[in-house]
Amino acid sequence: MSDNDDFAIGPDLLCGGCAAEGVCRLGVKIADEHDGATRFDVVCPRHWQGGPAVAHGGWTAAMFDDVLNVAALRSEPRLVTKSLSVQYLRPVPVERPLTALARVERHEGREWTVSARLTLGPHTLATARAELRTRRPDHYARAERQLPFPVNEN
């Protein structure tokens, strides 16, 4: 891998894992932007069920990681998550239409702070906050050198 990577999220704003399929496997779709916030239509797929008819907490965290990044990716296509904090307030149902609303709270240099909330009608189910960072051009090359095993470059 070159020290000057060219990986960037494309205009569809899908992560590297979902871009090949052309659809978000977490069930997230961008709905619109208004007043500096990005609204997402979200449905937790049944295969992410953690308990009877409710989402696994890992799905909720992954979904938030996705929407928090996408809220900033429109301005900066080379972001990575530095930290993520999730507050689980109510059970999140599977296969129900939900709404996530994310907003960039602060951007200074390479540092970004983004927040979001997940709702079902008037009920807030969970909230999240993340610190993101604009990655350096050699980010993935440095990460590969830190791995204790070689990466398969198919």
N, C-alpha and C positions, 0 to 999 in steps of 0.2 A: 504494500500500500504506500502510496506517495505521501509525503508530509504535507502536501497542499491538496486536501481533498476537495472534491467538487460536489459532494452530496448536499442537496438542498431540498426542502419540501416543495413540491410542485404547486401549480396554480389551483389544483383540486384540494389542496391542504390535507391530503391523506398522509399518514405516517408511512415510514418505509415498509412496514409489515402489511399494511392494507392497500398501498398504492398498486401492487401487482394485481389485486382482485378488483380494484376500481370501486370498492365500497368499504365503509368502516365496519369492521367486525365487532365493534363494541355497540353498534346501533345508534351512532351519533350522526346527525345531519345538520349542517348550518342552515338556519332558517332566514335570519336577516341581521342587519346591524342598525342600531338606532341610539342616538345620544351617547355614543362612545362605548356601547355595550354590544356584545355579540350574543344573539339568541340561537339556541340549538334545540331541535326536536330530537328527543332521545327515547329509545325503547330498549330496555334490558332484555336481551335474548334469553329464552328459557334455559339454554345450556349454561348460563351464568347463574342459575338458581343456587342459592346457598342453603336455604331452608324452604319449607313449604310455601311456594309462590312468592318468595322474596329474593332479592338480588344478593349475591355474595358480596361481602365488603370489599373484596379485591376488585370486583367489577366497578364498584362505585369509585374507588381510588383511581383505577385505570381510566375510567370515563372522565373524571376530573382532570387527570394529567393531560388528556387529549384536549378537552375544551379550553383549559387554561392556556395551553401552548397555542392553540389555533387563534385565540383572541389576540395574541401578540404576533403570530406568524404573518399576518397581513402586512405588518410593518417590517418584520425581520425574519427571513426564511431560514436562519441558522441558529435556532435556539435549542438548548438542552435544559432539563430540569435540575436545579440545584437542591431544592427542598420542596416537599409537599406535605401539607397538613390538612386532614379531613376531619370534620365533625359530623358524626352520624346522629341525626336527630330523631328520625322515624324510620320504620322499615320501608325499603324501596321495592315496590312491586315489579315483578317481571311481566313482560308483554303488555305493558300499559303505556300510553303516550305521556311522556314527561317533558318538562322544559328545563333547560339549563341556561343560565344567564351568566356570562363572564365579562369581566372588564379589567383593563390595564389600570392599576392604581398608581403605579410609579414606573418611570423609565429614566435611568440615568447612566450614560455610558453603556457598558455591557450588561448592566443589572436591570432586571425587570421584576416587579411585584404585581401579581395578578390574583383576582379573587373571583369566586363563582358560587352560585347556589343552585340546587336542584329542587324543582317543585312539581307537585301534582295538584293542579288547581290552585287554591289559595294556601296550600300547606307546603312549608319548606321541609324537605326530607333530609337534606344534608347541605353543608357548606364546605368550601375549601379555599385555601390560600397557597400560592406557590411563589417561590423565588426562582426565576429563570435567568439564564445567562446566555448572551450571544457567544457562540463557541468560536474559538480561534481556528484558523485554517488547518492547523495540524492536530485538531482535537481527536479525530478517530485514529490517526496514526499513533499518537501518544497512547491512547487507550489500548490499541492492539499490542504495543510493546510492553504494557503492564500486565497483560494476560499471562497466566502460567502455562499456556499451551498455544500452539499455532492456530490461526484462524483459517478456515477453509475458504479460499477465494474462488468460488465457482462463478 
